[in-house]
Amino acid sequence: MVSKMKNRYIVGGILWGVYLIAAAVILVLNQFFGYFSFVGLFELAAVLVLAPIVVASIVKLEFFGAFLAVGIFAVIFSAWLGIPYEKAWIVLGVSALVGIGFSLIFRGLRHKVWKGYRYHFNRSAVQDSTSDSDTVQVEASFSETNQQINSQNLKSVYVKCSFGSCNVFFKDATLAPEGASLTLDCSFGGVELYIPKSWNVILKASASFGGISEKNRSEPNSTQTLTITGNVSFGGVTIIYI
């Protein structure tokens, strides 16, 4: 398992390395040798940054990221497309709304297809682990992590997810008497938190171009309090009460 995961990271690192080198070569050709002179430096840099985002969004069926990137392209290349600059921002807003709409409509399909893909063809990138520590750190980058927390005096949890997926299970955990904190750092990824219904959850996390949703929430019946803070950008966090 470990060797397969290392191979996965090595391959991913090589692909990103090749892409960054190619991007650097394109920028040099543009600025010093006049290639791609029909595109300005800012526009060219934007294309090089947005291209991998579009590819990642399409592969993971994340409609919001794909449509938003289209809207950003429309703003940047509004002159080429014959769109008045002030109306290009409307196109960006429309793209964001359409992306959210498609994400809501096809959320179940995206979840099913992507989960199935990862299970059948990418299982080597899944890391399963268990922690009894009072302080837990969960990370996923271009991979999937399943973290079972069994701590009986849990104080803090830090979840960092970028271009990946994190599933964190709290069913067998007990919070410290003074409560516990969970900090989110999610960008271009998905996080699912499985939390006991009896816990009192205080949600203070913010979302920019992302979303935080709750499922099966009911009135808490215990004194255990979990405070969730942090930020979600171009990603999604789902809190599932069990």
C-alpha positions as CSV (number, residue, x, y, z in Angstrom):
1,M,0.0,0.0,0.0
2,V,2.7,2.5,1.0
3,S,4.9,1.8,-2.0
4,K,1.9,2.2,-4.3
5,M,1.0,5.5,-2.7
6,K,4.6,6.7,-3.0
7,N,4.5,5.7,-6.7
8,R,1.3,7.7,-7.1
9,Y,2.8,10.8,-5.5
10,I,6.0,10.4,-7.7
11,V,3.9,10.2,-10.9
12,G,1.8,13.1,-9.8
13,G,4.9,15.1,-9.0
14,I,6.5,14.3,-12.3
15,L,3.4,15.4,-14.2
16,W,3.2,18.7,-12.4
17,G,6.9,19.2,-12.8
18,V,6.6,18.7,-16.6
19,Y,3.7,21.0,-16.8
20,L,5.4,23.8,-14.8
21,I,8.5,23.5,-16.9
22,A,6.4,23.6,-20.1
23,A,4.6,26.7,-18.8
24,A,8.0,28.4,-18.0
25,V,9.2,27.6,-21.6
26,I,6.0,29.0,-23.1
27,L,6.5,32.2,-21.0
28,V,10.1,32.6,-22.1
29,L,9.2,32.0,-25.8
30,N,6.5,34.6,-25.5
31,Q,8.5,37.3,-23.8
32,F,11.9,36.9,-25.4
33,F,11.3,35.4,-28.8
34,G,7.9,36.7,-29.8
35,Y,6.1,33.4,-29.9
36,F,2.4,33.6,-29.1
37,S,2.7,37.3,-29.5
38,F,-1.1,37.6,-30.2
39,V,-1.6,36.9,-26.5
40,G,-0.5,39.3,-23.7
41,L,1.5,38.2,-20.7
42,F,-1.4,38.4,-18.3
43,E,-3.7,36.4,-20.6
44,L,-1.1,33.8,-21.2
45,A,-0.4,33.4,-17.5
46,A,-4.1,33.1,-16.8
47,V,-4.5,30.3,-19.3
48,L,-1.6,28.4,-17.8
49,V,-3.1,28.8,-14.3
50,L,-6.7,28.0,-15.2
51,A,-6.0,25.1,-17.6
52,P,-5.1,22.5,-14.9
53,I,-8.1,23.7,-12.8
54,V,-10.4,23.1,-15.7
55,V,-8.9,19.6,-16.3
56,A,-9.1,18.7,-12.7
57,S,-12.8,19.9,-12.5
58,I,-13.8,17.9,-15.5
59,V,-12.1,14.7,-14.4
60,K,-13.8,15.0,-11.0
61,L,-17.1,16.1,-12.5
62,E,-17.0,19.3,-10.4
63,F,-19.2,21.5,-12.5
64,F,-18.7,24.6,-10.4
65,G,-15.0,24.8,-11.0
66,A,-15.3,24.1,-14.7
67,F,-18.1,26.7,-15.3
68,L,-16.4,29.3,-13.1
69,A,-13.2,28.9,-15.1
70,V,-15.2,29.5,-18.3
71,G,-16.5,32.7,-16.8
72,I,-13.1,33.9,-15.9
73,F,-11.9,33.2,-19.4
74,A,-14.8,35.3,-20.7
75,V,-13.7,38.2,-18.5
76,I,-10.0,38.0,-19.5
77,F,-10.7,37.5,-23.2
78,S,-13.8,39.7,-23.4
79,A,-12.2,41.9,-26.1
80,W,-11.5,38.9,-28.3
81,L,-15.0,37.5,-27.8
82,G,-16.7,40.8,-28.5
83,I,-18.2,41.1,-25.1
84,P,-18.3,44.5,-23.5
85,Y,-16.1,44.5,-20.4
86,E,-18.9,45.6,-18.1
87,K,-21.1,42.7,-19.3
88,A,-18.2,40.2,-19.0
89,W,-18.6,40.3,-15.3
90,I,-22.3,39.3,-15.7
91,V,-21.1,36.3,-17.7
92,L,-18.9,35.4,-14.8
93,G,-21.8,35.6,-12.4
94,V,-24.0,33.5,-14.7
95,S,-21.2,30.9,-15.0
96,A,-21.0,30.6,-11.2
97,L,-24.8,30.2,-10.9
98,V,-24.9,27.6,-13.7
99,G,-22.0,25.8,-12.0
100,I,-23.8,25.7,-8.7
101,G,-27.0,24.6,-10.4
102,F,-25.3,21.7,-12.2
103,S,-23.5,20.7,-9.0
104,L,-26.7,20.5,-7.1
105,I,-28.6,18.6,-9.8
106,F,-25.8,16.1,-10.5
107,R,-24.3,15.9,-7.0
108,G,-25.4,12.3,-6.5
109,L,-24.1,11.2,-9.9
110,R,-20.8,13.0,-9.4
111,H,-20.3,11.4,-6.0
112,K,-21.2,8.0,-7.2
113,V,-19.1,8.1,-10.4
114,W,-16.0,9.6,-8.7
115,K,-16.2,7.4,-5.7
116,G,-16.5,4.4,-8.0
117,Y,-13.7,5.5,-10.1
118,R,-11.4,5.9,-7.2
119,Y,-12.4,2.6,-5.7
120,H,-11.9,0.5,-8.8
121,F,-9.1,2.2,-10.6
122,N,-7.3,4.3,-7.9
123,R,-7.5,2.3,-4.7
124,S,-3.7,2.6,-4.3
125,A,-4.1,6.3,-3.6
126,V,-6.4,5.7,-0.7
127,Q,-4.9,5.9,2.8
128,D,-6.8,4.4,5.7
129,S,-5.6,5.3,9.2
130,T,-6.7,5.4,12.8
131,S,-5.7,7.8,15.6
132,D,-6.1,7.7,19.4
133,S,-4.3,11.0,19.9
134,D,-5.9,14.0,21.5
135,T,-4.6,16.2,18.6
136,V,-5.1,14.8,15.1
137,Q,-3.9,16.1,11.7
138,V,-5.5,14.8,8.5
139,E,-4.1,15.7,5.1
140,A,-4.9,14.7,1.5
141,S,-3.2,16.0,-1.6
142,F,-4.1,14.4,-5.0
143,S,-5.3,11.4,-3.0
144,E,-8.0,10.1,-0.7
145,T,-7.6,9.8,3.1
146,N,-10.0,7.9,5.4
147,Q,-9.3,8.8,9.1
148,Q,-10.9,7.0,12.0
149,I,-10.6,9.0,15.2
150,N,-10.8,7.0,18.5
151,S,-9.5,9.5,21.0
152,Q,-11.3,9.5,24.3
153,N,-10.1,13.1,25.1
154,L,-10.1,14.8,21.7
155,K,-9.0,18.4,21.8
156,S,-8.2,19.5,18.2
157,V,-8.4,18.3,14.7
158,Y,-6.8,19.9,11.6
159,V,-8.0,18.8,8.2
160,K,-6.1,20.0,5.1
161,C,-7.4,18.9,1.7
162,S,-6.3,20.1,-1.7
163,F,-7.1,18.3,-5.0
164,G,-8.2,15.3,-3.0
165,S,-10.7,13.8,-0.6
166,C,-10.9,13.4,3.2
167,N,-13.3,11.3,5.1
168,V,-13.1,11.7,8.9
169,F,-15.1,9.5,11.3
170,F,-15.8,10.6,14.8
171,K,-18.2,7.8,15.8
172,D,-15.9,6.3,18.5
173,A,-14.4,9.5,19.7
174,T,-15.1,11.4,22.9
175,L,-14.4,15.1,23.2
176,A,-12.4,16.7,26.0
177,P,-14.6,18.2,28.8
178,E,-13.9,21.7,27.6
179,G,-14.8,20.8,24.0
180,A,-12.7,20.4,20.9
181,S,-11.9,22.4,17.7
182,L,-11.8,21.3,14.1
183,T,-9.9,23.5,11.6
184,L,-10.6,23.2,7.9
185,D,-8.2,24.1,5.1
186,C,-10.0,22.8,2.0
187,S,-9.2,24.0,-1.5
188,F,-10.2,22.2,-4.7
189,G,-11.2,19.1,-2.7
190,G,-13.9,17.4,-0.8
191,V,-14.2,16.7,2.9
192,E,-16.8,14.5,4.6
193,L,-17.1,14.6,8.4
194,Y,-19.1,11.9,10.1
195,I,-20.1,13.3,13.5
196,P,-22.4,11.8,16.2
197,K,-25.8,13.4,16.3
198,S,-25.6,13.9,20.1
199,W,-22.7,16.4,19.8
200,N,-23.3,20.1,19.9
201,V,-21.6,21.4,16.7
202,I,-20.8,25.1,16.3
203,L,-20.1,25.9,12.7
204,K,-17.9,29.0,12.2
205,A,-16.0,28.0,9.0
206,S,-16.3,30.3,6.0
207,A,-16.7,29.3,2.3
208,S,-15.5,31.3,-0.7
209,F,-16.4,29.8,-4.0
210,G,-17.2,26.6,-2.1
211,G,-19.9,25.2,0.1
212,I,-20.5,23.6,3.5
213,S,-23.6,21.5,4.0
214,E,-25.1,19.4,6.8
215,K,-27.1,16.2,6.6
216,N,-29.3,14.5,9.3
217,R,-28.8,17.2,11.9
218,S,-30.9,16.9,15.0
219,E,-31.0,18.5,18.4
220,P,-27.9,17.6,20.4
221,N,-28.4,15.8,23.7
222,S,-25.0,15.9,25.2
223,T,-22.5,18.5,26.6
224,Q,-19.8,17.6,24.1
225,T,-19.1,20.6,21.9
226,L,-17.2,20.6,18.6
227,T,-16.3,24.0,17.1
228,I,-15.6,24.0,13.4
229,T,-13.5,26.9,11.9
230,G,-11.4,27.4,8.9
231,N,-11.9,28.1,5.2
232,V,-13.3,26.3,2.2
233,S,-12.4,27.6,-1.3
234,F,-13.3,25.9,-4.6
235,G,-14.3,22.8,-2.7
236,G,-17.0,21.3,-0.6
237,V,-17.4,20.1,3.0
238,T,-20.3,17.8,4.1
239,I,-21.1,17.3,7.7
240,I,-23.0,14.0,8.1
241,Y,-24.6,13.4,11.5
242,I,-24.7,9.7,12.5
